[in-house]
Amino acid sequence: MRLTRTLQAAACAAALLLTAACDSSGSGNGSSATGLNPPALKAPTKLGETEGQVNLIAWAGYVEDGSNDPRADWVSGFEKQTGCQVRSKVAASSDEMVKLMKTGEYDAVSASGDASLRLIASGDAAPVNTGLVPHYKDVFSGLKNGSWNSVKGQMYGIPHGRGANLLMYNTEKVRPAPTSWSAVFDDASTYKGHVTAYDSPIYIADAALYLRATRPELRIKDPYALDQKQFDAAVALLKKQNADIGEYWSDYLKEVSAFKSGDSVVGTTWQVIAGLAAGEGAKVKAFVPKEGSTGWSDTWMVSAKAKHPNCAYKWLDWIVSPKVNAQVAEYFGEAPANSKACAETSDTNFCTTYHAADEGYWKHIAFWNTPIAQCLDGRKDVRCVPYAKWVQAWTEIKG
C-alpha cells in the first residue's frame, strides 16, 4: 500500500544554502556529484555499543510497527534484535525532512534525491561507511554512487528503493495509445480538463526531460541542470499545459478516484497507483514513454549530529536486509534496493512488475536530484537555476 508522498515547496532558504555550498559542477544520473564540496566530515571506522534508541524521520510507510496495519511490522523485530527502541516522525515533504534534520534531534532520514544534496552540502548528513552495513553489498549497482547520494565516490547513505514516474492513460478514452509525453504537453488540449500532473516544483524536470528530446536546440543534458534559457522553456511549456490540467495531484488515492470516475484520462502516475486503479476497475495502462521518465530513489542518511549513531547504523542495515526490504517495498509500492529482496516478496511477480532487477529499465529514468546553481551536467561556463527558483516558478505555473 503506497502512502501519500508530497513535495510541496517551502524551503527556499535551504535551497539557497545549498547553492552557496556548491562551487563547481556535478555529473548526471548514475555518477557522483563531483562538483559538490561539503564540509569535511568523517564516516566512522567502527561501531560501538548501541545506545538503546534511534530517532528517525521517514516517509509514511517506511517505519511500520504494526500500529497502522497489523500486517506491517518490521520495527518490533529490529527492537528485539538490537535493543534500539525506534522513535519515528513521518514527514509530509522533502522540505520538512531538511528542516527537521537541521534540528539535530534525529539520527537518520529516508531522504529523496531532491533533499539529499541539500543535506550533504549543509553538513547535516554525514558520509556513511558502507563497510559497517553488511547488506550494502547486495544493493543493486544502479543505486550506488548516484549523483543524488554520493560525492566523489563517497556514499552519504544506504539506498532504500526506487520508482519511476509513469504516463498513465485511460485505454477507452485516449486513442490511439500514446507513446510519448506529448500526450500531456503538446497534445494536451485534446484532453482539455482531463489531464493530471504531479503537484511539485520537481515536476519542472518532467517538462525539461520532454524538451530534451523534442527541442534539441536547447541542448538539455540533465533535466535537473537547467540554465535560464532552458528553465524558461520548461516553465513556458508548463504554463501552456496548465490550461488543460483538470487537477494537480499529490495524494495517490485522489488520482485513483479521478481515473476511475473519468475526471482524469491521462497524466503522470506511479506503478502502485496504476495497479490500484486497474484493480478497482479503471481501464488504464501505465508505461515509460519513449523520451524516458523522471523517478525517485530514496536513501537512508545519518545525521552529522546523531546522538545514537550506532543504533542508526543498525537501522540502516536492518531496513536494507532482504526480508525487511521486501516487506517495505511491497507495503510502500516501490522496487526494493536489495537484490536478494525479490526472493522474499509475498507476490512472486512483484519485482518483475516494478522492474527491480532490470537495470536497463532504470537507465531511462532520471532520478530526482536537487537543482543547484553549479550545473549538475558538468557545464562551468553558465549558472543553472537553483531549487529556490523552481519553487517560485511552480507557484506561477499553477496561477
N, C-alpha and C positions, 0 to 999 in steps of 0.2 A: 504493500500500500504506500504509494508515494504521497508524502505530506507536502503541504504548500511551501514553496520557497519564493521569496520576493527579493528583488534587488533594487528597491526604491532608493533614490538618490538623496542623501542628506549629509554628505561628508566632504564638502569642498575643502575644508581645512586640511583634512587628512590627505587628500589628493595633492594639494599644494605642497604639503610636507614632503610627499614622495617626489614631486617634481624637483624640489630643492636638493633632495638627497641623491639625485642621479646626475652623472656628469658626462656620460657617453652612451653609445648605442648598445642595444642587446640584439640577440638573434631571434629568429622567428620560432614558430611552433616546433617543439621537439628538441631544442638545444638550449643550453643555459643562457641566461641573460647576462652576457659577459660585460656589458657596459654598466651594470649596477654596482655601486661601491658602498655597501652597507657598513655599519660600524664593525670594528674588528673584534667580533665576539668569537669565543671558542666553544666547540662542542665538547662534552665530557668524554674522558678517555675510559672511564669505567663507572659502573653503578654502585651505589651504596645501599644501605638499609632503606627499605621502603618506609614512608612517613605515616602511613595509615589513612591517608586521604588524598584525593585528587579532585581538583575543581576544573570542570570542562565547560566550554562554550560550543554548542553544536547546532546543526540544522535539526529541525523536528524529524524524529525517526531514526536518528543516528545513535542515541544513547537511551536504550529502552530497558526498563527494569520490570516489565510486566504490569505496571500500574495503568498504562493506557490500553494495553491489549495483553491479556494473559498468555497469548501465544508468542509474544515478542519480549524476550528477556535474555539478554546477553550480559547484563550488568551483574546480576546475582552471582553468576559463575566466576566472574572476574574478582568480585569482592571476596568470595570464598577462597579462591586460589592465591590471591596476593595479599589479602588483608587491607587493601586500599579501598576505603569507602568512597563511593562516587557521589559527587555533588555536581549537578549539571544545570545549565541555563540554556534554554532554547532561544536562539537569535532569529529575528524575522528577516534580517538582511545582512549583506556583507558589510555594509557601513556600520551596522550595530556591532558586528563582531570586532571590527577595527577599534571602535570606541571602547568596548569592554576590555579588550586586550591591553589597552593603554592604562587601565586602572591598576594593573599588576595583581589583581585579585584572582586571576585564573591561570591555570597551569598549561592548558593546551586548548586548541581550537581547530575545528574542521573547516578550514578556510578554502573558499573557491578562488579561482585564478584572478578575479577582479579585486580581491582583497590581499592576496598573499604577497605581492610585491610591495604593497604599502607597508605591511608588517615587517618585511625584511629590511626595507630601506630606512625605516624609522628606528630600527633596533629593537622592536617589540617582540620579534620572533628570533629565536636563536638557531644557529646551524645545528643539524642533527647528525650524530654519529650513527650511521646506518648499521655499523657492526654491532651495536648494542641492541638491535632489533632483529632477532634471528629470522623472522618470517619475511623480512625485506627481500631476501634473496629470491623469493618466489613471486615477487611483484612483476607484472608484465613489463617488459622492457620499454614499451611506448609511454609508460607513466613515469619513468625515471629521467632525471636531468632535464626536465622540461623548462621552458622559458618562464613558467609561472611558479616553479617550486625549487629552483636552484640558481646559484650564481657561481660562474666559473668552475663548474664541476662539483660544487659543494651543495648537497641536498639540505633544504631547510624544512624538511618534513617527510612524512611517510604517506604515499598515495593511498587513498581510501576507495575510490571508484570513479567512474566516468560515464558520461551520457552525451548524446547528440541532440541538437535542436533540429527537428524534422519538419518537413512540409506535409501537412495533413489536409485531405480534401474529401468531400462528400462524393462518392462514386456515382451517385444518381444525378447530382446537380452540376457537377463540374466535368464537362466533356468538351473535347477529348481529354483523356487523363493527362495532367500536367507532367512535364519532365524538368521544369526549370522554376526558379524563384520568380520568374517573370509573372507567374500567376498571382503573386501578391504585390508586385511592383508595377511594371509597365502595363500589365493586362488587368490590373486590379479593378478597373472601372466596370469590367464585365460582371463582377460580383459585388457591385457597389452596395455598401451597407451590411455585407455578409463576410467581410474579410476580417480576420483577427490577427493580432500581433502581440508579442511578449512585452509586458509593461516594465521596461527598464532602460536606463541610458545605454547599457551594454548592447541593446538591440541595434544601435547605430552601426555596430560591426557587421550585422547581417546585411544591411544595405551596402556597406563597403565591400563585403565579400561578393555580392552580386555585381557591383560596379567593376570589381577587379576582372571579372570575366566578360562583361558587356561593354565596358569603356576602357579599352587598353591604353588609350592616350593619357589616362590619369596615372598610369604606372603604379597602381596599388600593389604592394607585395604582401603586406600583413594588414588585415582588417583592423588591428588594434594600434597600428602605427600610421596615422594619417596626418599629413601636413595640412595647412589651412585650405588649400585648393581642393584636396581630396575630401577633407572633412566637410567643406561647404557643399560638395556634390552629394555626399551621403545624406546630409541634412535636408537638402533640397528634394531629394528623392523621397524621403520620409514625410516631408511636409505635403508633397503631392499625394502620397499614399493615404495620408490622414483623412482626406475627403471620402475615401472608400471604406475606411475602417468602421466596423459596427461596434467593436469592443476591443480594448486592450485588456489582456488577461495576466493575472499573476497567481490566481487561485485555480488549481487544476480541476477542481470539482465544477467550477463555473464554466470552464471550457468544455468539459464533458457534457454538461447540460446544454450548452449552446449548440454543439454539434448534433446532439440528439433532437433538439427542437427545430433545427434548421436555421436558427439565428446566425450561426456561423457555418460557412461551407468550405472555407479554405484559409489556411494560416499556419503559423508555427506551432509546434507541439513537442512533447516528449514521448518516448516509446511507451511509457507506462500509461499516459493519457490515451494514446491510440488504442492500447489494449483494453482499457476500461470502457472507452466509448463503444468499441466494437462489441465488447461483452454485454453492453446494455442495449444493443440493438441498432446503434448508429451505423450507417453504411459508409465506412471510412477506410482509407488506406493512408499510410504514412511512410515516407522514404527520404533518403538523402538525394536532393536534386543534382543535376549534372554539374553545377558550379561548386558542389561541396556544401558544407554547413558549418556553423559555429557549434560549440559544445562546451561542456564544463567538466573539469576534473578537480575533485576535492582532495585536500592534503591536510593531514593532522600535523599541526605545527606546535612546537613547545615555546612557551613564553620565556623571554630572556630574564624575567623576574620570577620565574616559577618557584613557589615555596615548597612544592612537592615534586621535584624533578624526577626522582626515582620511580614514584608511582606513575608519573606521566609517561615515562618510557615503557613501563609495564603495560599501560593502556595502549600505547602505540602498537606494541607487538601483539596484544590481545585482539584489537579491533581488525588487524590485518591477517590474523590467523585463519586458515581455510574455512573451518566450520562457522566461525563468527562472521567473517567477511561475507560468506554465503547468506547467512541469516539477514544481515543488514541490507545486502544488495536486493534480496527478494522483497523485503518489507518496504524498502525505500523506492525501489524501481530504478535500478542502475546496473551497469556492468561492474562486477567485482574487480578489485585490484589484484588479488592473489590468484595466480594461475591455477592453484590447486583447489580454489573455492568451487569451481564448476562441478567437481565431483561430489560436492556436499549439498548442492541445492535440492530442494524437495521436488521442484519441477525439472525433470531431466532435460527439457528443451530450453530452459531459462537462458543459459549462456549463449545458445545459438540465436535466440530472439534478440538478445541485447548485444550481440557481436563481441562478446567478452574477449575471445581469443583471436579475433580477426584483425590483426594489425594493419592489414591492407585497407580495411574499412576506416580505421581511425586516421589514416594518412590523409583522408579527405575532410577531417574535422579540425577546425581552427579553435582550439580550446580558449575559453575566456582568459584574458590577460588584462593587466592594468595599463591603460594608456598613459604614457608619460611624455614629457617634453623632449627627452632624448630618444629619438626614434628607435623602436624595438627592431626595425628591419635592417639596421646597420648603417643608415644614412647619417652622415655627420655634417652635411652642408645645409641642413634645414632643420627647423624645430617642428616637432609634432604637437598636436593638440592634446593637452593633458586631460585627465578624467574630470576635473572640475568643470571644464568647458563642455564636456559631454553631458554633465548633469544639467547645466544651464540650457543647452540646446534641446534636451529632451523635453523640458518644460515648454519651450517654444513650439516644438513639433506637435505636441498634444494640444496646444492652444489653451 
